[in-house]
Amino acid sequence: MTTLPNRQSRLRGGLLGLLIGDALGVPYEFHDAASIPPPAAIDMTPPPGFARAHDGVPPGTWSDDGAQALALLDALADDRDLNLDTFARNLQDWFHRGAFTPDGRVFDVGLQTQRAFHALAAGAAPAVAGPDGERDNGNGSLMRCFPVVMVAASRDDAIRLACKQSVVTHGHVRSQLCCALYGLTAWGIVKGKPAPDAVRAAEDELLTRYAGTADEVELKIVLDGRFDAPQGSGYVVDSFWSSIHCLLSTRSYEDCVKRAIALGNDTDTTAAIAGSLAGALYGEHALPDRWVAALRGKEQVEGLLAKS
């Protein structure tokens, strides 16, 4: 008889699953699906002859996805209502000084996030620093969202915090709604719902919440993304649904993140998002031992978990 993971195992599994998925996807980033090795060959170190991305980055190193998730976790540990000044400062400490990385090295930063940092440096308040045009809907705030579920006291909290953390770098309502949809999905999974039920409940809640509001049209765009073939791209709607596709079409953490990487393109982020959900679904003990051992910076992660 299989024992279901408890809440602590799901929360630790989600955070570590995000970091491992990110690190696993780093060397495959920017490659199209046709050039990704077969699933059996996908590992922290790609097979010989593969033109790995970010050459020189040691295997097991998380990128901007993991660093920003840890920056968010640290800010939430200080204030569970999320002080945006603290969060923005943490993000800038990562960007400028390599905080929240295994070795002080920053090697992957999204263009929208860089624009937000320029706005912050010019004096913009964190709540309005994130670019908010329709073309400013990359996946940079979605990828780091799991820590909101670690502190949220309710479904309302999960929605509010997911949207709130987004605006520092990604201000458009579509990005915020994707974060809310993710937050509710992850919330349901941590509470023990089967993954399909958690996704469906998240959709239904947002449909009810935003019915008749100015954001209803944007929510329809987000939800209609489920009908498109998953691309593993950097577009926030595709990124969310690509991750859900990987979660719902596999039955283990390992298969889920490998499927995410097999989509190609933004492999580290798709694997980070899918990995956080799969880690929460299956629990910490379902994470492959070899990948847990290969993950760099675990002492830093444990320190932040103890603080939160």
C-alpha positions, 0 to 999 in steps of 0.5 A: 500500500502506497503511503501518501506524502504529508504536507511537509513532504509535499512542500519540501518536494515542491521546492526541491522539485523546482530547483532540481527541475531547473538544474536538470533543464539548464544544459538543454535550454534553447534547443528545439524538441528535435535536438533533445536527447531521448528521455533515458539520456536526459540527466544533469550531465548531457550525453557526449556530443550534445551542445549544452547551453551555459557551457561551464556551469557545473551540473546540478546548478539552478538558474534564475528560476531557482534563485528567484524562488529562493529570493521569494521564499526568503522575503515571505519568511520575513513577512508572510504578507510579502513586503514588496520592498524586501522582495525587490531588494532580494531580487536585486541582490541576486542580479547584482551580487549573486545572492540565492545562487550556489556559487555567486554566479548569475548566468541567465536573466530574462529581458523583462526582469532586466527591464524591471530592475532598470525601473527599480534603479530609476526609482520605480516602486516595486508594485509598478516596476514590472512591464505591463504591456501585452507583449510583456507576458514571459514566464519569469514570475510564474517560474518562481511562484511555489513559495507562496503556497508554502506560506499561504493560509487560504486559497484567497491567500494563494491567489493574492500572494501569487499575483502580488509577487508577479508585479515586481517584474511582470505586471500584466494581468495575464501574467498575474492570472497565470500565477494565480492559476498556478498558485491554486493548482499547487495549493490543491495538490499540497492539500492532497487533491489528485492533479487533474482535480486540482487543476479543474478546481483552480480553473473553476474558482478563477472563473467564478471569481472573475466573472463579469469583471474587467479581467474576464477576457484575459482569464479566457485567454489564459484558460484557452491555452489548454487547447494549444499543443505544448511548446515549452516556450517562454510565453507565460500561458504556454509555459503554464499549460506545457507544465500541466501537460507534463504533470498530467501525462506522466506518473512520476517526478522523473518522467514529468521533468524529462517530458518537460525537457523533451519539449525543448526551448525554455527547458529549465523553466518548464522543468522547474514549474512542472517539477515543483508541481510533481514534487508536491504531488509525489512528495520529497521522497519521490525525488530521484536520489541521484538528482538530490545528491547532484543538486548544488547549494543544498545547505543554502536551501535548508537554511531558508527552509528552516527560516520559513 
